């Protein structure tokens, strides 16, 4: 839990919630650099105090360290606060202040001779390179020129000759930093464009999927309606239902008819079922066996089956196959209705 809390705190310190992705990236990088400088300054102050306490003789320049480190720490902390401000210009201002601080540190980090034409020239490379990633890529040339002007301003009062080769190196480094930062920004912009295209395609695909799902649902509902129309169970009288069959009855349709009929018998509390076979076509043995299984299921539910509309083809098939359907068989629907009334003990019309 402690590690997680520390991680969340660090994320809050380095992340700035802004809309511009380039500004957010630059501010995040600047926050990382500023936190690194703050930690380094804190460690440097602790080390300075320890050396001052442990060394019996006064250390030369210790007072300057006691003054410069806290002042630098304060300046970096203020820059960090500015970078977190919710203003569009805050990130650029904080980056400019940080680069100015780096330039000042490079100018006064060593003796004037070493800064102008010696070992400390390398410190000017840091702000030149940092400018291209904290601000616009072309800003590295501005910092290269500012470094040259700073060196010249330090050299003239001390009657020293600035190193022209070092100044050319500053601009060469600025060129390299500019090319690298510009390539990075273009790559990031292309990646964001591809991500937006992918998101748009994902949204379009999701819309197409939803439309297809709606179409499938509509077709499923239409199929249910068609199936209900194909298997119309009609209640005629209390305890009497009729099922007219039209077309051909295969195995799949026989299962649907059986399920629908048994459900209707249960729901309507039917005692007699009239199955009208007038519209049947291609009455083969397989279809007759399917009808027999349907009628057997109805009888198991306690309903009496009456088959009406026994045509010539169906009668011939029943006679040739020596098949008897489990129920009464009559020629037409009127005879079936009369038989059903007798079974239900209802007076005839």
MIZA-586237 format. One record per residue (C-alpha): chain; residue in one letter; x, y, z. Coordinates in nm, 4 decimals. Example, Ala and Ser with C-alpha at 12.3 -4.5 7.8 and 13.67 -1.06 7.14 Angstrom:
  chain  resn        px        py        pz
      A     A    1.2300   -0.4500    0.7800
      A     S    1.3670   -0.1060    0.7140
END
This chain:
  chain  resn        px        py        pz
      A     X    0.0000    0.0000    0.0000
      A     X    0.2837    0.2415    0.0836
      A     X    0.4541    0.1768   -0.2508
      A     X    0.1259    0.2321   -0.4307
      A     X    0.0649    0.5590   -0.2476
      A     X    0.4148    0.6802   -0.3314
      A     X    0.3597    0.5854   -0.6950
      A     X    0.0285    0.7735   -0.7054
      A     X    0.1924    1.0788   -0.5464
      A     X    0.4730    1.0755   -0.8021
      A     X    0.2193    1.0462   -1.0846
      A     X    0.0289    1.3474   -0.9528
      A     X    0.3527    1.5460   -0.9306
      A     X    0.4710    1.4736   -1.2841
      A     X    0.1344    1.4662   -1.4679
      A     X   -0.0432    1.7835   -1.5771
      A     X   -0.4014    1.7310   -1.7027
      A     X   -0.4097    1.9434   -2.0197
      A     X   -0.5877    1.8759   -2.3498
      A     X   -0.2957    1.9375   -2.5859
      A     X   -0.0968    1.6098   -2.6005
      A     X    0.2295    1.7853   -2.6974
      A     X    0.1934    2.0341   -2.4113
      A     X    0.1137    1.7495   -2.1702
      A     X    0.4202    1.5553   -2.2865
      A     X    0.6525    1.8561   -2.2479
      A     X    0.5129    1.9457   -1.9056
      A     X    0.5489    1.5883   -1.7850
      A     X    0.9119    1.5772   -1.8983
      A     X    0.9809    1.9153   -1.7355
      A     X    0.8277    1.7951   -1.4078
      A     X    1.0538    1.4899   -1.4127
      A     X    1.3606    1.7111   -1.4666
      A     X    1.2519    1.9565   -1.1966
      A     X    1.1936    1.6791   -0.9426
      A     X    1.5327    1.5342   -1.0265
      A     X    1.6973    1.8744   -0.9713
      A     X    1.5121    1.9230   -0.6406
      A     X    1.6275    1.5841   -0.5130
      A     X    1.9840    1.6568   -0.6254
      A     X    1.9816    1.9961   -0.4504
      A     X    1.8474    1.8414   -0.1306
      A     X    2.1191    1.5766   -0.1357
      A     X    2.3797    1.8421   -0.2137
      A     X    2.2686    2.0537    0.0825
      A     X    2.2855    1.7541    0.3167
      A     X    2.6343    1.6643    0.1923
      A     X    2.7476    2.0264    0.2335
      A     X    2.6242    2.0360    0.5918
      A     X    2.7950    1.7065    0.6732
      A     X    3.1281    1.8219    0.5297
      A     X    3.0975    2.1529    0.7135
      A     X    3.0333    1.9735    1.0423
      A     X    3.3006    1.7065    0.9986
      A     X    3.5733    1.9382    0.8664
      A     X    3.7468    2.1237    1.1513
      A     X    3.8868    2.3936    0.9251
      A     X    3.6564    2.6340    0.7426
      A     X    3.5832    2.5217    0.3841
      A     X    3.6435    2.7819    0.1171
      A     X    3.3214    2.8912   -0.0509
      A     X    3.0944    2.7096    0.1971
      A     X    2.8918    3.0240    0.2575
      A     X    2.8220    3.0586   -0.1150
      A     X    2.6892    2.7025   -0.1201
      A     X    2.4647    2.7708    0.1770
      A     X    2.3165    3.0649   -0.0145
      A     X    2.3092    2.9302   -0.3718
      A     X    2.1601    2.5862   -0.3008
      A     X    1.8476    2.7110   -0.1136
      A     X    1.7953    2.9896   -0.3678
      A     X    1.8216    2.7439   -0.6548
      A     X    1.5870    2.5052   -0.4719
      A     X    1.3350    2.7861   -0.4307
      A     X    1.3579    2.8819   -0.7969
      A     X    1.3086    2.5227   -0.9113
      A     X    1.0119    2.4781   -0.6747
      A     X    0.8465    2.7951   -0.8099
      A     X    0.9041    2.6705   -1.1652
      A     X    0.7374    2.3395   -1.0692
      A     X    0.4338    2.5231   -0.9333
      A     X    0.4061    2.7345   -1.2483
      A     X    0.4258    2.4215   -1.4635
      A     X    0.1258    2.2759   -1.2754
      A     X   -0.0852    2.5883   -1.3311
      A     X   -0.4011    2.5405   -1.5363
      A     X   -0.3075    2.7981   -1.7989
      A     X   -0.2111    2.7374   -2.1636
      A     X    0.1021    2.9489   -2.1294
      A     X    0.2163    2.8010   -1.7967
      A     X    0.4150    2.5149   -1.9499
      A     X    0.6085    2.7430   -2.1863
      A     X    0.6837    2.9917   -1.9083
      A     X    0.8041    2.7168   -1.6736
      A     X    1.0236    2.5674   -1.9472
      A     X    1.1735    2.9099   -2.0265
      A     X    1.2506    2.9703   -1.6578
      A     X    1.4113    2.6270   -1.6250
      A     X    1.6276    2.6838   -1.9337
      A     X    1.7286    3.0265   -1.8001
      A     X    1.8229    2.8609   -1.4701
      A     X    2.0347    2.6024   -1.6534
      A     X    2.2023    2.8790   -1.8522
      A     X    2.2851    3.0713   -1.5322
      A     X    2.4220    2.7590   -1.3655
      A     X    2.6413    2.6921   -1.6702
      A     X    2.7694    3.0515   -1.6597
      A     X    2.8637    3.0507   -1.2903
      A     X    2.9451    2.6864   -1.2244
      A     X    3.3219    2.7459   -1.2510
      A     X    3.5857    3.0131   -1.2876
      A     X    3.5339    3.2603   -1.5695
      A     X    3.8369    3.1315   -1.7631
      A     X    3.7081    2.7758   -1.7561
      A     X    3.3563    2.8843   -1.8519
      A     X    3.4736    3.0966   -2.1452
      A     X    3.7355    2.8626   -2.2896
      A     X    3.7802    2.5554   -2.0745
      A     X    3.6305    2.2487   -1.9170
      A     X    3.3014    2.4120   -1.8160
      A     X    3.1924    2.4853   -2.1740
      A     X    3.0255    2.1454   -2.1789
      A     X    2.7620    2.2701   -1.9321
      A     X    2.6086    2.4900   -2.2048
      A     X    2.5199    2.1793   -2.4029
      A     X    2.2517    2.0895   -2.1462
      A     X    2.0219    2.3915   -2.2019
      A     X    2.0789    2.3803   -2.5792
      A     X    1.9660    2.0183   -2.6021
      A     X    1.6894    2.0539   -2.3411
      A     X    1.5305    2.3461   -2.5284
      A     X    1.4350    2.1226   -2.8232
      A     X    1.2334    1.8832   -2.6063
      A     X    1.0859    2.1281   -2.3539
      A     X    0.9789    2.3919   -2.6085
      A     X    0.9541    2.3968   -2.9846
      A     X    1.2381    2.2084   -3.1623
      A     X    1.3740    2.5291   -3.3195
      A     X    1.4235    2.6793   -2.9704
      A     X    1.7527    2.4893   -2.9473
      A     X    1.9058    2.7462   -3.1893
      A     X    1.7854    3.0279   -2.9606
      A     X    1.9587    2.8663   -2.6630
      A     X    2.2736    2.8093   -2.8701
      A     X    2.2809    3.1828   -2.9523
      A     X    2.2055    3.2713   -2.5886
      A     X    2.4946    3.0501   -2.4756
      A     X    2.7310    3.2232   -2.7172
      A     X    2.6158    3.5670   -2.5966
      A     X    2.6554    3.4614   -2.2327
      A     X    3.0108    3.3380   -2.2943
      A     X    3.0959    3.6579   -2.4802
      A     X    2.9480    3.8706   -2.1997
      A     X    3.1656    3.6864   -1.9471
      A     X    3.4760    3.7036   -2.1651
      A     X    3.4823    4.0749   -2.2463
      A     X    3.5151    4.2125   -1.8896
      A     X    3.7828    3.9523   -1.8144
      A     X    3.9672    4.0320   -2.1411
      A     X    3.9428    3.6724   -2.2554
      A     X    3.8940    3.5325   -2.6032
      A     X    3.5825    3.3142   -2.6448
      A     X    3.6294    2.9801   -2.8132
      A     X    3.4693    3.0126   -3.1621
      A     X    3.4901    2.6372   -3.2245
      A     X    3.2904    2.5711   -2.9111
      A     X    3.0239    2.8131   -3.0359
      A     X    3.0049    2.6286   -3.3675
      A     X    2.9660    2.3047   -3.1727
      A     X    2.6721    2.4590   -2.9842
      A     X    2.4920    2.5274   -3.3128
      A     X    2.5777    2.1810   -3.4428
      A     X    2.4262    2.0307   -3.1300
      A     X    2.1239    2.2587   -3.1743
      A     X    2.0847    2.1280   -3.5299
      A     X    2.0995    1.7666   -3.4132
      A     X    1.8533    1.8368   -3.1312
      A     X    1.6184    2.0155   -3.3734
      A     X    1.6202    1.7280   -3.6214
      A     X    1.5648    1.4710   -3.3458
      A     X    1.2849    1.6611   -3.1738
      A     X    1.1102    1.7422   -3.5015
      A     X    1.1237    1.3769   -3.6066
      A     X    0.9854    1.2744   -3.2689
      A     X    0.6979    1.5222   -3.2905
      A     X    0.6107    1.4086   -3.6423
      A     X    0.6160    1.0434   -3.5336
      A     X    0.3921    1.1217   -3.2361
      A     X    0.1521    1.3221   -3.4536
      A     X    0.1322    1.0354   -3.7031
      A     X    0.0742    0.7870   -3.4205
      A     X   -0.2082    1.0027   -3.2801
      A     X   -0.3604    1.0332   -3.6284
      A     X   -0.3492    0.6565   -3.6731
      A     X   -0.4995    0.6105   -3.3261
      A     X   -0.7857    0.8471   -3.4165
      A     X   -0.8411    0.6609   -3.7443
      A     X   -0.8440    0.3310   -3.5557
      A     X   -1.0894    0.4733   -3.3029
      A     X   -1.3133    0.6038   -3.5828
      A     X   -1.3006    0.2667   -3.7571
      A     X   -1.3749    0.0954   -3.4269
      A     X   -1.6745    0.3227   -3.3746
      A     X   -1.7966    0.2588   -3.7287
      A     X   -1.7471   -0.1148   -3.6812
      A     X   -1.9407   -0.1005   -3.3558
      A     X   -2.2252    0.0847   -3.5293
      A     X   -2.2310   -0.1730   -3.8093
      A     X   -2.2301   -0.4519   -3.5498
      A     X   -2.5202   -0.2908   -3.3649
      A     X   -2.7142   -0.2466   -3.6894
      A     X   -2.6488   -0.6097   -3.7806
      A     X   -2.7638   -0.7156   -3.4351
      A     X   -3.0826   -0.5145   -3.4768
      A     X   -3.1367   -0.6741   -3.8176
      A     X   -3.0812   -1.0200   -3.6715
      A     X   -3.3256   -0.9443   -3.3896
      A     X   -3.5875   -0.8203   -3.6367
      A     X   -3.5404   -1.1283   -3.8507
      A     X   -3.5697   -1.3485   -3.5433
      A     X   -3.8964   -1.1779   -3.4473
      A     X   -4.0240   -1.2112   -3.8049
      A     X   -3.9260   -1.5789   -3.8000
      A     X   -4.1216   -1.6247   -3.4785
      A     X   -4.4241   -1.4570   -3.6383
      A     X   -4.3900   -1.6773   -3.9462
      A     X   -4.3624   -1.9858   -3.7295
      A     X   -4.6728   -1.8809   -3.5369
      A     X   -4.8569   -1.8309   -3.8648
      A     X   -4.7338   -2.1686   -3.9890
      A     X   -4.8635   -2.3366   -3.6721
      A     X   -5.1885   -2.1499   -3.5895
      A     X   -5.3520   -2.3125   -3.2878
      A     X   -5.7038   -2.1706   -3.2650
      A     X   -5.9292   -2.2067   -2.9605
      A     X   -6.2854   -2.2778   -3.0789
      A     X   -6.4770   -2.3657   -2.7618
      A     X   -6.3853   -2.4122   -2.3961
      A     X   -6.1739   -2.7279   -2.3977
      A     X   -6.1572   -2.7424   -2.7789
      A     X   -5.8713   -2.6217   -3.0000
      A     X   -5.8006   -2.6692   -3.3683
      A     X   -5.4677   -2.6973   -3.5521
      A     X   -5.4895   -2.6649   -3.9329
      A     X   -5.1742   -2.7887   -4.1098
      A     X   -5.0699   -2.6589   -4.4499
      A     X   -4.7818   -2.7661   -4.6718
      A     X   -4.5254   -3.0323   -4.5918
      A     X   -4.4323   -3.1479   -4.2414
      A     X   -4.0659   -3.2449   -4.2033
      A     X   -3.8829   -3.3494   -3.8887
      A     X   -3.7921   -2.9940   -3.7804
      A     X   -4.1411   -2.8604   -3.8380
      A     X   -4.2927   -3.1628   -3.6607
      A     X   -4.0912   -3.0733   -3.3496
      A     X   -4.2186   -2.7143   -3.3647
      A     X   -4.5789   -2.8312   -3.4128
      A     X   -4.5459   -3.0695   -3.1184
      A     X   -4.4070   -2.8005   -2.8867
      A     X   -4.6692   -2.5459   -2.9895
      A     X   -4.9564   -2.7913   -2.9629
      A     X   -4.8565   -2.9283   -2.6238
      A     X   -4.8146   -2.5752   -2.4870
      A     X   -5.1580   -2.4791   -2.6194
      A     X   -5.3166   -2.7882   -2.4648
      A     X   -5.1670   -2.6931   -2.1292
      A     X   -5.2550   -2.3233   -2.1538
      A     X   -5.6090   -2.3700   -2.2923
      A     X   -5.6790   -2.6801   -2.0793
      A     X   -5.7966   -2.8467   -2.3970
      A     X   -5.9623   -3.1880   -2.3857
      A     X   -6.0177   -3.2247   -2.7596
      A     X   -5.7825   -3.1280   -3.0434
      A     X   -5.8957   -3.1125   -3.4053
      A     X   -5.6020   -3.1456   -3.6460
      A     X   -5.7195   -3.0459   -3.9922
      A     X   -5.5080   -3.2086   -4.2647
      A     X   -5.6860   -3.0595   -4.5660
      A     X   -5.3880   -2.8451   -4.6732
      A     X   -5.1185   -3.1112   -4.6355
      A     X   -4.9038   -3.1969   -4.9367
      A     X   -4.6845   -3.4979   -5.0184
      A     X   -4.8309   -3.7262   -4.7539
      A     X   -4.5503   -3.9859   -4.7227
      A     X   -4.4902   -4.2404   -4.4498
      A     X   -4.2334   -4.0260   -4.2684
      A     X   -4.4777   -3.7376   -4.2413
      A     X   -4.7573   -3.9673   -4.1210
      A     X   -4.5276   -4.1093   -3.8532
      A     X   -4.4466   -3.7535   -3.7420
      A     X   -4.8186   -3.6763   -3.7178
      A     X   -4.8691   -3.9924   -3.5148
      A     X   -4.5963   -3.8874   -3.2708
      A     X   -4.7578   -3.5442   -3.2348
      A     X   -5.0967   -3.7033   -3.1653
      A     X   -4.9411   -3.9456   -2.9147
      A     X   -4.7915   -3.6523   -2.7244
      A     X   -5.1301   -3.4786   -2.7162
      A     X   -5.2952   -3.7941   -2.5817
      A     X   -5.0327   -3.8146   -2.3078
      A     X   -5.1411   -3.4610   -2.2118
      A     X   -5.4985   -3.5923   -2.1744
      A     X   -5.6417   -3.4552   -2.4981
      A     X   -5.8467   -3.6516   -2.7517
      A     X   -5.7269   -3.6200   -3.1125
      A     X   -5.9630   -3.5818   -3.4075
      A     X   -5.8123   -3.5800   -3.7589
      A     X   -6.0205   -3.4043   -4.0223
      A     X   -5.9672   -3.3439   -4.3932
      A     X   -5.8532   -3.6948   -4.4736
      A     X   -5.8112   -3.6688   -4.8506
      A     X   -5.7713   -3.9397   -5.1111
      A     X   -5.3897   -3.9383   -5.1200
      A     X   -5.3627   -3.9505   -4.7418
      A     X   -5.6215   -4.2284   -4.7168
      A     X   -5.4373   -4.4359   -4.9802
      A     X   -5.1054   -4.3860   -4.7996
      A     X   -5.2576   -4.4893   -4.4651
      A     X   -5.4113   -4.7994   -4.6228
      A     X   -5.0965   -4.9033   -4.8092
      A     X   -4.8684   -4.8524   -4.5111
      A     X   -5.1245   -5.0006   -4.2727
      A     X   -5.0786   -4.7017   -4.0426
      A     X   -5.3449   -4.5871   -3.7986
      A     X   -5.3217   -4.2451   -3.6439
      A     X   -5.3934   -4.2378   -3.2684
      A     X   -5.7286   -4.0628   -3.2829
      A     X   -6.0590   -4.0375   -3.4622
      A     X   -6.0478   -3.9679   -3.8368
      A     X   -6.3267   -3.7938   -4.0248
      A     X   -6.3642   -3.6652   -4.3792
      A     X   -6.4321   -3.2947   -4.3264
      A     X   -6.4143   -3.0239   -4.0620
      A     X   -6.7915   -3.0184   -3.9989
      A     X   -6.7912   -3.3826   -3.8981
      A     X   -6.4891   -3.3149   -3.6729
      A     X   -6.6743   -3.0311   -3.4976
      A     X   -6.9784   -3.2503   -3.4387
      A     X   -6.7621   -3.5276   -3.2955
      A     X   -6.5801   -3.2800   -3.0723
      A     X   -6.9104   -3.1489   -2.9346
      A     X   -7.0166   -3.5018   -2.8503
      A     X   -6.6858   -3.5662   -2.6761
      A     X   -6.7242   -3.2456   -2.4736
      A     X   -7.0940   -3.3208   -2.4011
      A     X   -7.1957   -2.9966   -2.5692
      A     X   -7.5301   -2.9541   -2.7471
      A     X   -7.5025   -2.9401   -3.1235
      A     X   -7.5706   -2.6146   -3.3009
END
